[in-house]
Amino acid sequence: MQNVWKYIDDLIGKGLEWPIILEIVIYIIPTLVPLALPLAILLASLMAFGKLGETYELTALKSSGISLYKIMRPLFVTVCIISIGAFLFSNHVIPYSNMKFKTLLYDIMNKKLALNIREGIFFNDIEGYSIKVNKKEKEGRILKDLLIYDHSEKMGNTKVIKAEHGSMYSGINNRYLYLELFNGYSYEEVDPKNPKKRIDLPFARTNFKAEKIRFDLASFQLERSDEERYSNVAQFMNLKQLKQNADSINNNINEKLKQFNDKLSSSFSFQEVDSLDKSKFIPEAFSITKLSNRKKNRLIKAASNLARSNKSFVYNTKRELKYKNKKLKKSKIEWHRKFSLSFACIVLFLIGAPLGSIIRKGGLGMPVLISILFFLVYHISSITGEKSALQDVIPVSQGMWISSFILTPLGLFLTIQASKDAAFFEINFHRKFLLRLKQAWPQKKS
């Protein structure tokens, strides 16, 4: 719902059908896997080993000579299989769902608002017509006191229709809207060849008891875009496509730098001061101070134009290279993301399983609280690292793996401590430690 709510302004008022809304939700669900899967593994391992510790089953297993590493081994293999599946899911399903969701959202954003004629207000969304209804009855199907301006001929207000009442209904597949009018009349200017000079032009007045108008609703339909136009976005690519995209961007950057160097080399000559051949200096007789004012002004003007042109060229090249480098960073970020998700599942299991055996609390109480705390550390560090890499504060490889750098040592430390039956997470341990500290404090003070 959070992902849907971000785009709620683009979805409301578009008259979307339930299949379209369901399609949006289905395409959003795979994008939640990178958030839900690591948290689910962390919480599940905490609850499982916490329950085993709470019921003293871990104690029984250890007393029979089975170490914690052997107890964790089958679940570790299972988590590794899940990580491989997460990698395949991230490499194939998530890019596809991202592309489908973004293209569908773009089409919805460009779709007109649903047909909604309100009382006493001109409705202008139907191309070529302006409709005003003073009163609506029977769920908006019966309209009273209608005024319609027909601009379909693109000649201005050349035709006006008034009717006492009418009925509105849509045709098959909502392709056309039909409006039946009763007891009215229409005014129409006769042959307005020059609409700018409408002085004393003749017009025709027609009375009618019943008349039907058909409106084309093609502009209100949801038109699907061609997905190929979005295929160069990094979020929509798998590993192979990301590598090809990165190579293409690198080639474009190198080509642009070569063009930049050739352009400046043809305009200016760069040489170190110590390596200058002083014999090639311009003699004093041909210096700028010896030129006439006219030639001097022409020379200064030509030099300023050349400098201005090269300044603009340097600025545009800098902007283009900055844009290409940002696209290259996005490709690298998506490349690392596919691996970091799988590795995060393993790391969080190495935190959850030993932590559960140390805490020895099952259920949804303490494990949920601890899981949320560790997951916040993982999520915040991941987002911070990704943003820092995108802003070129740190390299992409460091930014995308910073959460793993933080949590991997913690997971190994907890695993080692749990195998030694460490008790520093137990409440009694802290209570005894505080009592000892309280007893030792007055003696140390005296």
N, C-alpha and C positions, 0 to 999 in steps of 0.2 A: 504493500500500500504506500510505503514511503516513495518508491520509484514512480508509482502512478501519480501520487500527489504532486510531485515536482512538475508534472506536465498537465495539471488539472485545468489550467487556464486555456490550454490548447485543445482540450477534449470537450469542455462544457459548451453546449449550444451548437454542436455540429450535427446533432441528430444521428449519432452513431448507432448502428444496430448491435445487438448482443453478440453476434459472431465476431464483429470487429473488436469489440471490447475484450472478449475472451481470447482473441488472437493476440492482443497487446499483452495480456496477463501471461499467456503461455510463453511469449518471447522474452518477458522480463524474468521469469523464474530461473533460467539457466545462469543469468548474470548474478544471482544471489549465492550460487554455489561457492565462489571464492571466499565469501563471508561465513556461510553456514557450515561448510564442511570442516574447516579447522576447529571451529568452536564445538561442533558436534563430537569430534574425536576427543577433544580435551575433556568435555563434560562426561562422555561415555566412559572413558578410561578412569576418570576420577570416581565416578559412581560405582563402577564395577570393582575396582581394587579397594575403594573405601568400604563397600559392603563386605568384601572378603575379609578385610581387616576387622571390621566391626563384629562379625560373627566368628572370629578367631580361626577362620579357615586358612588364612595365610600362615598363621602360627602353626597349625597342624601340618601344613605342607612343608614348612621349613624344618619342623622337628623331625620329619621323616627323611630329611636329607636333600630336599629339593630347594635349590637356591632361587632367589627372586628372578635372576636372569633366565632360568629355565621356565619359570612360571610366565614370564613376559614374552618368551620366545614365540609361541604360536600366535599371540595377539600382535606381536611386532611384524611377523610375516603377513598377517592379515592387513595390517595398516600399510605395509609396503605395497601389497596388491591394490589396496584402495588408492594409494598415491599414484600408482601407474595408471589406474583408471581415471584419476583426477587430471593427470597430464593429458591423456587422450581426450578427455572431455573438454579441457581447456584449449586444446589444439584444434579441435574440430567443431564441437557443438557450440561453444560460447561465441566464436567469431561469426558463425552462421546466424545465431539468434540475435547478436548485436546488429548485424546487417539488416535482418528482417525488421527488427524493432525500430531502428533509426529511419529506415526508408518509409515504413508505415507511419511513423510519427511525423515525418516530413510531409507526407501526403495529407495527413489529417490537418496539420498546421496550415496548409495551403487550400484546404477545403473551405467553402463558404459556410456561414452559419446556417442552421436549419431554417426552413421556411416558417416564419413566425410573424403573422400579420396582427398588429395590435390595434385596439380601438382608438380612433381619433388621431392616428399618426400615419404619415405617408410611408409606405413600404417601397423601397427603391432597389432591393437586391435582385429582383428579376430584371434581366437586361432588356432595356427598351420600354419599360413600363414603370409608372409610379401610381400606386394604389392606396386609396384611403377608404377605411371602413369605419362608420360611426358606431356600429353595434354588432356584436357577434352572439349567436345563440347555438345551442345544441352542439357543444364542444367545438365551436368554431366553424362548423360546416355551413350554417345558415348566416348569411351576412345581410345587413340592412344599411340602406343609404350609402351606396357606393359611388366613388368618384375615381375615374381611371384616366390618366394621361398616357396616351400612346406615342412613344418616341421611337417605335420600331423602324420607321422610315429614315431616322437620323436627320429630320428636318426641323426639329424643335417641337413646340406644342401646337402641332397642326391638327390633332384629333383629340377630342375630349368625350368621354362616355360617362353618363350618369344613369343610375338605376335605383329603383326603390328597394329591391332585395335581390338576393342571388344565393346560389349554393356552390360550394367548392369541393372538389374531389380529385384524387390522383388516378392516373391510368395504370396500365400494367407495368410492373417493375419500377414504378415511380418515375418513369421517363418524362411524362408530361403531366401538367396540372390543368384541369378543366374548370372553367368558371362559367356557370350558367346565370345569365342576367334576365330579370323580368321587369316589365313596365318601366322602360327608360327611353332615353334618346341620346343621340350622339351628334356632336358638332365636328365638322371636318372642313378645313380650308381646301378650296378647289385649285389644283395645279399651282402650288406656291413655288414657282421656278426660282425666285430669288427670295430666300427667307429673310434677308436683311431688310428688304423693302416690303413690308406687309401692310402697307397703308391702303385701305379701301379694297382689300381682296375679297372676292366672293367666297361664300362657304355654304355647305350643305347641311341641313338639319334633318335627321332621320329618327322617326319614332319606331319603337319595337315593343312587342309584347314578350318576346323571348329571343335571346341571342346567346351563342356559346363562343367563348374565347379559349384558345389552347395556348398554354405557355410551355416553352421548352425548359426543362429543369436539368439540362446536361451539366451546367456549371455547378449544380449542387451535388452532383454525384462524386464519390470518392474515386479518383483516378490513380491507379498504381503506377509508380515510377519504374523506370528500367533500373534494375539493381546493378548493372554493369557500371553505371556512372559513379557509384560509391565504392567500387572495388579497390581503390587505392588508399583507403583509410586503414591505418595500422590495426585498429580494433577489430577489423573484419578479416584478418589474415591469419593463416597458419604459419608454422615455422618456415616452410619452404618459401612461401610467398613473402614473409618478412625478410628473409635473407636476400631474395631477388630485389625486393624494394629497397633495402639498405644499399646493395651494390649499385642500383640505378641512381640513388640519390648521391652516393659518393662519386660516381662518374660525372654526374651533373655539376657537383661542387668543384671537382678538379677541372672540368671543362670551363666553368665560369671563371675560376682563378686564372687559367691560362689566357682567356680572352681579356681579363682585367689587366694582366701583365703586358700583353701585346698592345693593348690600347694605350696604356700609360707610356710604354717604351717608344711608341710612335709619336707621342706628343712631347715627351721630355727625355732628356739624356741625364742619367744618374751616374755619378762617378765620385769616388772618394777624393777629398781635397789633396791628400799627400801624393796621389797617383796621377794628378793632372799634369798634362804636358804644357808647360808654360809657353812654349814656343808657338802653340796654337791659339794663344789668347788673341783677342781682337786688338789690333793696334790702337793707340790712343787717338789716331786720326779718324778712326771709324767708330769711336765710342758714341753713346747716345747724346752726350752733351754737345757734340759737334753737328748734330742733325738740326734741320730747320724745325720750326714749331709745328708746321703742318705734318711733316713726316714723323715727328716725335709723338704727336697726338694719335696718328694712325697706328703707330707701333704700340703705344700704350693701350689703345682700344682693342687691337687684335690680341694683345697679351691678356687683357682682362676677360675678353670673350672666351679665349682658350681656357683660362683658369676657371671661369664660371662653368663652362661646359664639362670640364673634368671633375669639378666639385660635385656637380649633379650626377655625373656618371659614378663617382665613388660612393655617393650617398645611396643611389639606387642599387648598386652592386652589394653594398653592405646590408641593406634591407633584404635583398633576395637571398643572400648567403645566410642571414640570420633565420629566415623562414625555412630554408632547406635544412639547416642544422637542427632546427626544432623538430621538423618532420623525421629526421634521422634519429633524434633522441627518442621520439615516440615509438619508432620501430624497435629500437633496442629495449625500451621499457617493456613493450609487449612481449618481446622475445624472452626476457628474463622472467616476466610474470608467469609464464607457462611452467617454468621449472620451480620457481619459488613457492607456488601453491602446493605442489607435491611435497617439497621438502618441509614446508610448514606443518603438514599433517604428521610427518614423522617426528618433528621436534616437539610438537604439542602433545603427542602421545608419550614421548620420553619425559615430559613434565607431568602429565596427568596420572600415569600409572604409578610411578614411585610416590608422588604426592598423596595419592589416595591410600597407598599402603602405609604411609607415615601418619596421616590424619586419622584413618580408621573410622570414617564417617560416611555412610551411604545415604541414599535417598536424594531429595531435591533441595536440601537445606544448605549446609556448608559447601558441598561440591559446586553448586550453582554460583554461589558468591565468589569462591576462589576462581572458578572458570572465567567468570566475567572480568575479574581483575587481571588475570593473565592475558585474556583475549584483548582487553583494552590496551595493554602494553604492546601486544603484537600488532594490533590494528593501527594504533597511533604512530608507532615507529615505522610501519609500512607506508602509511600515507605521508608522513614527514619525509621519509627517504625518497619516495617517488616525486614529491613536489620539489625537493632540493635538487634531485637529479635533473628534473625538467627545467629548473631555473639555472642550471649549470653551476650550482654551488659545490656539488660533489660529483664524482663520476657515476655513470648509470649503474655500473656493476656494484658499487658500494651502496647506492641509494636503494636498489631493489632487494638487496640481501642484508640490509642493516638489522631488520627484525630477527633474521636467523642468526646473525652475529651476536645479538644480545641474548637470545633465548637458548641457543644450543649449549653454551657452557652451563647455563642454569639447569637444563635438562640432564646433562651428564653428571652434574654435581648432585642433583636430587636422586638420580639412579644409584650412584655410589653410596650416598647416605642411607637410602632405603635398604640397600643390600646389607648394610651394617646395623640395621634396626635402630637408626637414629630416632631420638625422641624429642627433638627440639620443637616440633610442631604440636606436641600434646599440651593440653591445658595444665595438667598436673606438673609437667616439667617447668613451665613458666612460673607456676605458683610456688614451687619449691625454690626456684632460682631467686624470685623476689623475696621470699622469706629469708634465705641465706644472705642476700644483699642487705636486707633490713637489719639482720642480727650483726652483720660485720660492720655496718656503717658507724655506730657509736664507738666501737672499739678502735676503729681507724681514726676517728675524730679525736679521742682522748690521747 
